[in-house]
Amino acid sequence: MVCMVQGDLSVLSLYHAGVASKTGAIAGLVVLLASFIPKLNDKWAIVWLTGVATAGADLIFVNSHFGAWWTEAVVTGFGAMALAMLFDKVR
């Protein structure tokens, strides 16, 4: 949601929450299904897949609000990767 409003949290709305929920649900489903593949049972593979899946879902649901047509999706993907690393259980 932060990328959709370009960091201005004062303009967040239920619309932004709905779009972010759709993006997160699709990305989460992709990562969940991929986690059953034995070769992807690596922390960094899951973090990378989280970013790619989030960027892909963002391309589907959100029109870019800055830069090229793909810029916001890539920034959102990197944000998801950062959150995945932050909230990953300590190994």
Backbone as ProteinMPNN parsed JSONL, in Angstrom:
{"seq_chain_A": "MVCMVQGDLSVLSLYHAGVASKTGAIAGLVVLLASFIPKLNDKWAIVWLTGVATAGADLIFVNSHFGAWWTEAVVTGFGAMALAMLFDKVR", "coords_chain_A": {"N_chain_A": [[0.826, -1.19, 0.0], [2.023, 1.169, 0.613], [3.629, 1.809, -1.582], [1.671, 2.321, -3.507], [0.621, 4.762, -2.722], [2.757, 6.344, -2.853], [4.302, 6.712, -0.555], [2.895, 8.569, 0.976], [1.14, 8.293, 3.604], [-1.16, 9.449, 4.538], [-3.186, 9.425, 2.68], [-4.178, 6.9, 2.411], [-6.653, 4.417, 1.765], [-9.673, 2.397, 1.902], [-9.852, 1.302, -0.601], [-7.144, 1.083, -1.382], [-6.333, -0.791, 0.508], [-7.869, -2.985, -0.284], [-6.874, -3.563, -2.873], [-4.211, -4.113, -2.228], [-4.635, -6.363, -0.665], [-5.579, -8.222, -2.547], [-3.303, -8.447, -4.184], [-1.438, -9.411, -2.297], [-2.684, -11.824, -1.573], [-2.61, -13.375, -3.934], [0.18, -13.475, -4.392], [0.966, -14.702, -1.998], [-0.304, -17.2, -2.241], [1.051, -18.268, -4.446], [3.661, -18.489, -3.366], [3.146, -20.204, -1.223], [2.302, -22.573, -2.564], [4.652, -23.097, -3.996], [6.375, -23.65, -1.933], [6.119, -26.296, -1.366], [7.692, -27.617, -3.132], [10.567, -29.455, -3.135], [13.196, -28.496, -3.867], [12.933, -25.797, -3.606], [12.963, -25.248, -0.963], [14.533, -23.447, 0.437], [15.715, -20.68, 2.255], [16.491, -18.297, 0.89], [15.6, -18.745, -1.692], [12.848, -18.745, -1.317], [12.494, -16.13, -0.396], [13.266, -14.695, -2.697], [11.341, -15.672, -4.511], [9.062, -14.673, -3.281], [9.342, -11.923, -3.766], [9.273, -11.873, -6.606], [6.756, -13.045, -7.143], [5.08, -11.205, -5.871], [5.63, -8.878, -7.329], [4.706, -9.712, -9.836], [1.946, -10.167, -9.297], [1.272, -7.591, -8.583], [1.594, -6.265, -11.0], [-0.637, -7.229, -12.312], [-2.869, -6.25, -10.848], [-2.536, -3.498, -10.263], [-2.18, -0.273, -11.617], [0.73, 1.429, -12.569], [1.892, 4.111, -10.598], [4.047, 5.704, -10.754], [7.03, 6.328, -12.617], [7.986, 3.925, -15.136], [5.733, 1.491, -16.679], [6.179, -0.778, -15.203], [7.579, -0.092, -12.949], [6.495, 0.49, -10.327], [5.609, -2.049, -9.589], [7.999, -3.498, -9.39], [9.283, -2.134, -7.302], [7.457, -2.677, -5.268], [7.765, -5.448, -5.176], [10.432, -5.642, -4.242], [10.021, -4.508, -1.736], [8.367, -6.459, -0.594], [10.181, -8.557, -0.536], [11.997, -7.565, 1.335], [10.355, -7.482, 3.617], [9.834, -10.22, 3.842], [12.367, -11.19, 4.495], [12.722, -9.851, 6.892], [10.684, -10.865, 8.561], [11.191, -13.549, 8.571], [11.674, -16.651, 10.191], [14.186, -17.085, 12.66], [17.096, -18.802, 11.862]], "CA_chain_A": [[0.0, 0.0, 0.0], [2.905, 2.336, 0.698], [4.043, 2.151, -2.941], [0.527, 2.868, -4.242], [0.405, 6.169, -2.351], [4.086, 6.967, -2.954], [4.795, 7.04, 0.773], [2.0, 9.493, 1.685], [0.202, 7.437, 4.323], [-2.39, 10.188, 4.872], [-4.207, 9.218, 1.645], [-4.566, 5.496, 2.346], [-8.101, 4.217, 1.82], [-10.092, 1.001, 1.802], [-9.507, 0.872, -1.96], [-5.75, 0.657, -1.35], [-6.278, -2.023, 1.292], [-8.433, -4.057, -1.108], [-5.924, -3.909, -3.941], [-3.061, -4.743, -1.579], [-5.066, -7.697, -0.234], [-5.59, -9.087, -3.736], [-1.907, -8.674, -4.556], [-0.84, -10.271, -1.28], [-3.285, -13.164, -1.619], [-2.065, -14.085, -5.088], [1.599, -13.738, -4.139], [1.048, -15.683, -0.918], [-0.691, -18.502, -2.772], [2.175, -18.746, -5.273], [4.765, -18.884, -2.488], [2.703, -21.393, -0.483], [2.372, -23.738, -3.451], [6.057, -23.357, -4.33], [7.1, -24.138, -0.757], [6.04, -27.751, -1.347], [8.708, -28.132, -4.043], [11.742, -29.658, -2.281], [14.355, -27.672, -4.222], [12.67, -24.409, -3.22], [12.859, -25.182, 0.481], [15.678, -22.664, 0.869], [15.274, -19.356, 2.691], [16.707, -17.268, -0.121], [14.721, -19.032, -2.831], [11.512, -18.296, -0.933], [12.526, -14.662, -0.376], [13.279, -14.267, -4.1], [10.034, -15.983, -5.082], [8.121, -13.716, -2.702], [9.471, -10.682, -4.521], [8.825, -12.068, -7.991], [5.309, -13.271, -7.133], [4.434, -9.946, -5.508], [5.745, -7.983, -8.481], [3.793, -10.212, -10.866], [0.568, -9.886, -8.889], [1.095, -6.131, -8.622], [1.403, -5.904, -12.415], [-2.0, -7.589, -12.689], [-3.92, -5.521, -10.141], [-2.271, -2.077, -10.008], [-1.521, 0.555, -12.625], [1.853, 2.127, -11.952], [1.66, 5.514, -10.281], [5.287, 6.442, -10.981], [7.986, 5.664, -13.498], [7.48, 3.111, -16.252], [4.576, 0.654, -16.349], [6.6, -1.857, -14.326], [8.394, 0.422, -11.84], [5.849, 0.309, -9.028], [5.575, -3.485, -9.295], [9.341, -3.909, -8.961], [9.496, -1.56, -5.968], [6.617, -3.456, -4.361], [8.426, -6.745, -5.036], [11.577, -5.478, -3.333], [9.464, -4.307, -0.398], [7.922, -7.77, -0.112], [11.384, -9.325, -0.214], [12.524, -7.034, 2.597], [9.482, -7.953, 4.69], [10.038, -11.663, 3.982], [13.614, -11.37, 5.236], [12.536, -9.317, 8.243], [9.797, -11.705, 9.353], [11.585, -14.953, 8.485], [12.104, -17.172, 11.49], [15.636, -17.137, 12.813], [17.61, -20.171, 11.687]], "C_chain_A": [[0.867, 1.249, 0.0], [3.361, 2.766, -0.695], [2.898, 2.785, -3.727], [0.315, 4.345, -3.952], [1.717, 6.942, -2.312], [4.591, 7.474, -1.604], [3.917, 7.985, 1.575], [0.891, 8.702, 2.371], [-1.109, 8.139, 4.675], [-3.495, 9.966, 3.846], [-4.606, 7.752, 1.495], [-6.072, 5.355, 2.505], [-8.406, 2.725, 1.787], [-9.816, 0.451, 0.409], [-8.082, 0.33, -1.984], [-5.604, -0.655, -0.581], [-6.812, -3.204, 0.477], [-7.485, -4.512, -2.198], [-4.703, -4.605, -3.349], [-3.409, -6.153, -1.105], [-5.089, -8.675, -1.398], [-4.166, -9.449, -4.142], [-1.246, -9.641, -3.585], [-1.387, -11.687, -1.307], [-2.723, -13.986, -2.771], [-0.598, -14.439, -4.855], [1.764, -14.793, -3.048], [0.695, -17.083, -1.381], [0.426, -19.101, -3.623], [3.31, -19.249, -4.392], [4.393, -20.128, -1.681], [2.813, -22.642, -1.343], [3.817, -24.099, -3.787], [6.833, -23.915, -3.143], [7.038, -25.662, -0.634], [7.03, -28.4, -2.311], [10.013, -28.251, -3.256], [12.931, -28.743, -2.605], [14.162, -26.205, -3.866], [12.533, -24.248, -1.712], [14.084, -24.493, 1.086], [15.193, -21.254, 1.199], [15.379, -18.33, 1.567], [15.871, -17.501, -1.366], [13.307, -18.544, -2.537], [11.449, -16.77, -0.896], [12.471, -14.122, -1.805], [11.921, -14.503, -4.735], [8.955, -15.054, -4.537], [8.151, -12.406, -3.469], [8.939, -10.788, -5.935], [7.307, -12.238, -8.051], [4.556, -11.987, -6.795], [4.49, -8.965, -6.668], [4.792, -8.411, -9.59], [2.338, -9.923, -10.542], [0.286, -8.39, -8.94], [0.897, -5.648, -10.056], [-0.025, -6.181, -12.87], [-3.025, -6.619, -12.115], [-3.739, -4.009, -10.066], [-1.657, -1.415, -11.232], [-0.422, 1.343, -11.934], [1.529, 3.598, -11.756], [2.922, 6.353, -10.432], [6.196, 5.632, -11.888], [7.316, 4.947, -14.66], [6.321, 2.244, -15.773], [4.912, -0.44, -15.346], [7.293, -1.379, -13.048], [7.767, 0.165, -10.475], [5.817, -1.167, -8.631], [6.927, -3.972, -8.786], [9.642, -3.378, -7.562], [8.685, -2.331, -4.932], [7.225, -4.836, -4.127], [9.623, -6.68, -4.108], [11.109, -5.247, -1.897], [9.0, -5.618, 0.212], [9.11, -8.649, 0.254], [11.973, -8.868, 1.12], [11.678, -7.502, 3.781], [9.65, -9.453, 4.916], [11.323, -11.949, 4.757], [13.447, -10.939, 6.681], [11.738, -10.276, 9.126], [10.129, -13.197, 9.274], [12.026, -15.416, 9.858], [13.617, -17.309, 11.514], [16.081, -18.587, 12.701], [18.919, -20.337, 12.399]], "O_chain_A": [[0.479, 2.276, -0.557], [3.468, 3.963, -0.964], [3.127, 3.69, -4.529], [-0.117, 5.098, -4.824], [1.776, 8.06, -1.8], [5.224, 8.527, -1.52], [4.174, 8.187, 2.762], [-0.168, 8.47, 1.788], [-2.072, 7.481, 5.07], [-4.649, 10.294, 4.123], [-5.303, 7.399, 0.544], [-6.695, 6.08, 3.282], [-7.504, 1.897, 1.661], [-9.57, -0.746, 0.256], [-7.829, -0.742, -2.532], [-4.835, -1.528, -0.982], [-6.261, -4.303, 0.545], [-7.312, -5.711, -2.42], [-4.214, -5.583, -3.914], [-2.559, -7.043, -1.142], [-4.67, -9.824, -1.258], [-3.861, -10.611, -4.41], [-0.571, -10.583, -4.002], [-0.646, -12.645, -1.09], [-2.397, -15.16, -2.599], [-0.184, -15.574, -5.093], [2.611, -15.679, -3.164], [1.325, -18.053, -0.96], [0.712, -20.295, -3.534], [3.862, -20.319, -4.644], [5.229, -21.009, -1.478], [3.356, -23.655, -0.903], [4.163, -25.278, -3.853], [7.847, -24.587, -3.331], [7.813, -26.255, 0.116], [7.186, -29.621, -2.299], [10.517, -27.245, -2.756], [13.602, -28.268, -1.689], [15.131, -25.447, -3.828], [12.041, -23.224, -1.238], [14.599, -24.916, 2.121], [14.35, -20.704, 0.491], [14.437, -17.574, 1.33], [15.474, -16.544, -2.029], [12.644, -17.992, -3.415], [10.453, -16.183, -1.32], [11.712, -13.195, -2.089], [11.4, -13.627, -5.425], [8.031, -14.689, -5.263], [7.104, -11.843, -3.787], [8.236, -9.897, -6.41], [6.647, -11.647, -8.906], [3.505, -11.715, -7.375], [3.501, -8.292, -6.958], [4.143, -7.571, -10.215], [1.581, -9.484, -11.408], [-0.814, -7.974, -9.301], [0.12, -4.724, -10.299], [-0.565, -5.462, -13.711], [-3.949, -6.208, -12.816], [-4.713, -3.297, -9.824], [-0.713, -1.945, -11.817], [-0.622, 1.866, -10.837], [0.964, 4.247, -12.636], [2.884, 7.571, -10.259], [6.134, 4.402, -11.918], [6.228, 5.316, -15.101], [5.971, 2.265, -14.593], [4.012, -0.977, -14.7], [7.563, -2.185, -12.158], [8.438, -0.324, -9.567], [5.981, -1.495, -7.456], [6.988, -4.773, -7.854], [10.197, -4.097, -6.731], [9.177, -2.605, -3.837], [7.203, -5.339, -3.004], [9.811, -7.565, -3.275], [11.731, -5.733, -0.952], [9.213, -5.865, 1.399], [9.061, -9.396, 1.232], [12.397, -9.689, 1.933], [12.216, -7.875, 4.823], [9.612, -9.913, 6.058], [11.356, -12.858, 5.588], [13.967, -11.584, 7.592], [12.072, -10.477, 10.294], [9.418, -14.018, 9.854], [12.67, -14.674, 10.6], [14.242, -17.614, 10.498], [15.529, -19.478, 13.347], [19.507, -21.419, 12.367]]}, "name": "protein", "num_of_chains": 1, "seq": "MVCMVQGDLSVLSLYHAGVASKTGAIAGLVVLLASFIPKLNDKWAIVWLTGVATAGADLIFVNSHFGAWWTEAVVTGFGAMALAMLFDKVR"}
